[in-house]
Amino acid sequence: ASSDSEIFEGGSQAEWKSIWRMPYSRHKIHRLTGLQAYPETVFALTERGLFRGELPGRRFQTVFKGANPSEQSVLSLASNPSNPKHLLLGTGGGLFESTDGGKNWRRLDFFSKDPVSVLYFHNHFLFVGSEAFLFRSHDRDNFEIVFALPSFATSGERESRELTEESAEGRAAEPLVLLTQIVRDENGSLWLGTADGVWYSRNEGVYWQPVSQSGMRNTHVTDLVYDAQTHLLAAATLDGVYRFAPHEERWHELFEGLSDTQIRGLGVLKNAEGRVLVAASGEGLMQYVIPAVAPAKPEVTFFEMDLARLFRKMIQLEPTARDVHEAVIRYDNLSNSKINRWHKESRLRALLPDFSFGKSFSRSNSIDLDRGSTNTSDVYITGPDEIDKNWDADVSWDLGDFIWGSSQTSIDSREKLMVELRHEHLAQATRVYYERRRLQMEIVFSPSPTDQEHFQRLIRMDELTALLDGMTGGFFSEKLYEIHRAHPEIADLWSHALVSRSNLNWPQAA
């Protein structure tokens, strides 16, 4: 495992020790990786090149440096399965190739100075991810685009995110990493982690389809792993770790309750407890024991017809998604009525005239000169001050404002921003609303095997309810309070799981 500047080795929390430190204090380690052809070697992909560490002797050496800061920033590494000495290296400034195990490198000119964040060999194809595009090649000379991330692949977006060669501090600009990882399952399907969720291909990368994002709070995937023994597909994101359930077409969150949910990397290890998923975050390393098989669902003995009828009644009584949408719009003041009112008022403004008023005031002295004779001096005669006062008023109408006014351009711009904000808020509210509904179904119709898991589900439901309450300004909780006060029998839905376990002679909660 590594921090930003140091690599550690260990097997438990008390046994971790440092085995290497980054020689450049201002630069970071991007990630660690291993290659199947080099089982006792760890490769550190850093901002100052590629370092190779021989674990038996704890010896690290520089394998690749790069000619400028962009090339020095190493993002990906892969070896050709048919030739272990054939290495490919992706950097923030292009793609490099070595045929002698890393002693000599040459640039592949196809990618010029583009950042290369994904390298993956599959059968006789090489996949290369650069910016928002995934390329495929069979000879490393000719590449074809097989995937473009829809939300980032437009030319305008690429221009707005254009990389600079070097920053003021002499470090490379942060590379644009939108494609993060490719993994393969036992059926030959490929899975691609991106900044916009996970995609999959069943025909060797020719055609890619998006995986459902249901259950994810954040779709920016930072790492992706697949374990063939347990059929686990797990994604690390900027907001938690998620396991994909194919039969449900949704993701389930792991490691709930973290204070730092930005996950840097994932790995699957084997220890005494079995197969373990390890996640690295700012809080350290966390592990999740992967179930070997899906746990069997207990056969419950409660009256399913009565339970279904009560659940259906609860759904009919609780606020609908439309009710939640209206409450969000009302609470956040995102209604179209405000824009419509502005348009009407901008036209009514033509009835009000432009009024201007002016006033002037001046005062001057009145002095006359009476010239005397040779023997008499001149005499100055002062008269009364001359005072000048004026005022004026002007009233005008521009009746053309009844048809179109310049203020409408500003209103249209504000309307566009408000529509985007409304869509964002409603999408978030919709996702939380239906995640809460699915969780309710799981609690009722798929009882938890232990009391702890049952109460964890209830806490999660309270969390989702609080999120909806915050989005609606208290509307959601007020409605739930009224419903449960008028229909107290609905509370039986959340306690039936404990009763069902008692019918099966399971241990009771204290």
Order of alpha helices (4+ residues) and beta strands (2+ residues): beta-beta-beta-beta-beta-beta-alpha-beta-beta-beta-beta-beta-beta-beta-beta-alpha-beta-beta-beta-beta-beta-beta-beta-beta-beta-beta-beta-alpha-alpha-alpha-beta-beta-alpha-alpha-alpha-alpha
